[in-house]
Amino acid sequence: MTKDSCAIEYVAERLLKSKPIKKAALLNFVGAMFQFQGGISDEDKEVIISELQKRKLLSIDNNGRVSYHS
């Protein structure tokens, strides 16, 4: 699993429907999305979340609270 555009779009599309509120819930959500494709490492989850932040789709504050931007 890499931070390829398809994986980011796959996550972003589903994420905007679910919108987990805390970073821990967001990490679990991303992990669950890939459980049937062989799973995903914690490092790859962080990479995907970082890429979503770079694309300004979401932000995470110091308390781990997630905000979504459309």
Backbone bond lengths (Angstrom), bond angles and torsions (degrees), N, CA, C in turn:
res aa  C-N    CA-C-N  psi(-1)  N-CA   C-N-CA  omega(-1)  CA-C   N-CA-C  phi
1 M - - - 1.460 - - 1.519 108.89 -
2 T 1.282 116.51 125.77 1.458 121.30 175.54 1.515 107.96 -124.09
3 K 1.312 116.00 178.98 1.460 118.73 -178.67 1.527 111.00 -86.43
4 D 1.343 116.77 40.00 1.455 118.91 179.69 1.522 110.58 -64.56
5 S 1.307 114.54 156.96 1.456 121.65 -173.92 1.527 112.87 -59.85
6 C 1.311 117.55 -36.12 1.467 120.82 -179.50 1.521 111.29 -62.87
7 A 1.324 117.02 -43.22 1.466 121.09 -179.91 1.523 110.17 -65.70
8 I 1.317 117.37 -41.00 1.461 121.53 -179.88 1.527 109.61 -64.29
9 E 1.322 117.06 -45.77 1.464 120.76 179.34 1.526 110.98 -64.02
10 Y 1.328 116.63 -39.68 1.467 122.76 178.60 1.528 109.96 -57.90
11 V 1.316 115.90 -46.83 1.465 120.97 -179.60 1.523 110.31 -69.89
12 A 1.317 117.58 -47.48 1.469 121.69 -175.48 1.523 111.64 -58.50
13 E 1.313 116.27 -44.23 1.463 120.93 -178.10 1.530 111.76 -58.96
14 R 1.320 116.59 -44.81 1.463 121.09 -178.57 1.526 112.19 -78.59
15 L 1.320 115.47 -32.39 1.458 121.11 -177.93 1.520 111.54 -63.93
16 L 1.307 117.60 -39.51 1.457 121.08 -177.31 1.527 112.17 -69.89
17 K 1.327 117.75 -14.10 1.460 121.32 174.98 1.526 110.78 -88.28
18 S 1.322 117.48 -33.75 1.461 122.27 -174.43 1.535 112.80 -92.60
19 K 1.323 116.81 -46.25 1.460 125.29 178.36 1.534 115.27 52.04
20 P 1.338 117.44 66.29 1.475 118.91 173.79 1.535 109.92 -57.67
21 I 1.323 116.99 145.34 1.463 121.60 -173.41 1.530 112.92 -88.97
22 K 1.317 118.38 -33.76 1.468 122.30 -178.09 1.527 110.60 -109.27
23 K 1.324 116.43 154.77 1.463 120.68 -179.37 1.526 111.31 -61.24
24 A 1.328 118.26 -39.16 1.467 120.95 179.85 1.536 110.18 -61.38
25 A 1.317 116.85 -41.29 1.464 121.01 178.31 1.526 110.21 -67.46
26 L 1.323 116.50 -36.71 1.460 121.41 177.54 1.532 110.83 -63.48
27 L 1.335 116.43 -44.12 1.472 120.42 177.73 1.530 110.70 -61.63
28 N 1.328 116.96 -42.72 1.471 120.57 177.78 1.521 111.13 -63.42
29 F 1.321 116.34 -40.17 1.463 121.62 -179.99 1.526 110.65 -61.95
30 V 1.330 116.49 -47.29 1.468 121.20 179.15 1.528 110.00 -62.07
31 G 1.319 116.93 -44.01 1.466 120.83 178.44 1.512 112.18 -59.91
32 A 1.330 116.69 -42.51 1.470 121.13 -179.77 1.525 111.78 -64.25
33 M 1.313 116.79 -31.23 1.470 120.11 -179.56 1.525 112.03 -65.97
34 F 1.320 116.76 -25.22 1.462 120.74 -176.25 1.528 113.24 -108.78
35 Q 1.328 118.29 6.66 1.461 120.53 -175.85 1.520 113.00 -63.38
36 F 1.323 118.20 -29.63 1.461 120.41 -178.81 1.529 112.56 -91.28
37 Q 1.324 117.39 -1.78 1.466 121.81 175.10 1.523 110.71 -106.41
38 G 1.308 116.90 20.83 1.460 120.43 178.16 1.510 114.05 98.78
39 G 1.333 117.62 3.00 1.455 120.61 177.79 1.517 112.35 88.08
40 I 1.321 114.62 176.72 1.460 122.16 -177.73 1.526 107.52 -147.36
41 S 1.310 116.78 141.49 1.467 120.36 -178.78 1.533 110.57 -75.90
42 D 1.323 115.79 159.27 1.462 120.44 176.88 1.532 110.40 -60.49
43 E 1.321 115.68 -37.11 1.462 120.29 178.63 1.526 111.10 -62.11
44 D 1.338 117.01 -43.39 1.458 120.68 179.44 1.529 111.87 -67.20
45 K 1.324 116.93 -34.34 1.472 120.02 175.86 1.529 109.03 -60.89
46 E 1.327 116.18 -45.28 1.470 120.89 179.80 1.531 111.05 -63.23
47 V 1.329 116.74 -38.73 1.468 121.25 179.24 1.531 109.75 -62.73
48 I 1.332 116.09 -44.61 1.468 120.08 179.93 1.527 110.40 -63.32
49 I 1.325 117.07 -44.70 1.461 120.38 179.64 1.526 110.75 -63.72
50 S 1.322 117.29 -40.59 1.472 120.90 177.27 1.521 111.03 -61.48
51 E 1.318 116.15 -41.24 1.460 120.09 179.77 1.531 110.85 -66.54
52 L 1.323 117.21 -38.51 1.471 120.77 176.86 1.528 110.54 -63.85
53 Q 1.343 116.39 -36.07 1.466 120.43 176.40 1.528 110.51 -68.20
54 K 1.329 117.63 -41.49 1.466 121.28 178.73 1.527 111.01 -61.88
55 R 1.326 115.80 -35.03 1.472 120.83 178.85 1.523 111.71 -81.78
56 K 1.331 116.12 3.16 1.461 123.79 177.69 1.530 112.84 59.26
57 L 1.345 116.11 34.02 1.459 120.90 175.32 1.517 110.93 -86.44
58 L 1.343 115.82 -24.84 1.458 120.44 178.07 1.513 109.10 -155.05
59 S 1.324 114.34 164.73 1.461 120.94 173.30 1.525 107.66 -140.47
60 I 1.330 115.48 155.23 1.456 121.62 -179.14 1.522 107.57 -127.20
61 D 1.338 116.39 124.29 1.461 119.35 -178.98 1.533 111.02 -83.34
62 N 1.324 117.05 179.81 1.471 122.27 -177.08 1.516 113.03 -64.38
63 N 1.318 118.17 -20.91 1.464 122.43 179.13 1.526 112.39 -90.31
64 G 1.333 116.58 1.81 1.464 120.42 179.90 1.517 113.41 83.95
65 R 1.327 117.09 12.51 1.459 121.76 179.59 1.538 109.76 -84.93
66 V 1.323 116.42 131.60 1.463 122.13 -175.86 1.528 109.62 -97.45
67 S 1.336 116.27 133.61 1.463 122.87 173.68 1.527 107.76 -118.70
68 Y 1.317 116.18 142.25 1.460 121.34 -177.50 1.521 110.34 -110.46
69 H 1.331 115.56 142.73 1.465 122.38 -178.89 1.531 107.23 -125.11
70 S 1.309 116.04 132.86 1.472 117.18 178.22 1.496 113.30 -114.87
